Amino acid sequence: MTLRTSLKMIKLSAVVFASVGIVFASKYYQGKSQNKKLQQEIQLEKITHSNELTEILSRYDATLNENKELLRQQNAPQQTVPANIKPVATVVAPTPKTQEIRQEIHPNAKKIDSLKNQLKEQSDQNKSLATELGELSSKYRELKKRNDSNESALALSKNLTAINVYANGIKIVSNNIIETKRFSAIEQIKVCFTLLENKAAIKGNKDIYIQIVNPDNKVVSKNGDFVEEDSRLLSYSAKTNIYYDNEELDVCVFVDPNKNDIQKGDYEINIFSGINLIGSTVFSLK
């Protein structure tokens, strides 16, 4: 499996996980909304039940007082009872009104218990959805991290690579090009390198920038040239444009330096494709 195919599969997985996550999030917040609505219903039922219960208890107390009065009247002595005969307690059966009050209390209490059970089930379901949503979010973050990493690797694989970077001073004598290490005799600096074969790179014209840094850490440049890309600035000494067709390619560039930038010491040579560093070397002048 190629890096590109792997990247596509990871992107597809990330999209799938994101979609599933959205569905779970929707269910979770829908359940949360239903839970809130259910709590409001229970609170309203409690208030209603409390009012009804107060009214019922008031009626119940009134009925109970009536029963007590009836009981007192029935137990009142109508005639003298011999001392050897014990009075028989009279049990008053609940009146229809009392039974009616008890029947009214029972359904309301049962309805509140039912709503409490529904609320508990909804709460358990919301907790389960929240757990699943957290797991999906974690998987999505991991996939995104791997996707970003693979994209970086893919972008890096498309970059050019310069090897065998070589530099030296040049002086011209009678139309002959002579390499020299003496800084006082230098007229140009010759920089050569090889671009490696890269089938992943995009074919076409490429801007290659040569940066020469002198011992004082100053970029050797006759005109102070620089290029800006992605809000980054690159100072360079020379620029060349080549056509790259994914095959190995040898390149040489002659740099006209500012004489004031040339001195004895070590020079750093950097090769850039765009603003991406693709190769470097060090050479010395004496």
Beta strands, then each sheet from edge to edge (+ up, - down):
strand 1: 162-173
strand 2: 176-180
strand 3: 188-195
strand 4: 204-213
strand 5: 226-229
strand 6: 232-235
strand 7: 238-244
strand 8: 249-255
strand 9: 265-273
strand 10: 276-285
sheet 1: 2+ 1- 3+ 8-
sheet 2: 7+ 4- 9+ 10-
sheet 3: 5+ 6-
end
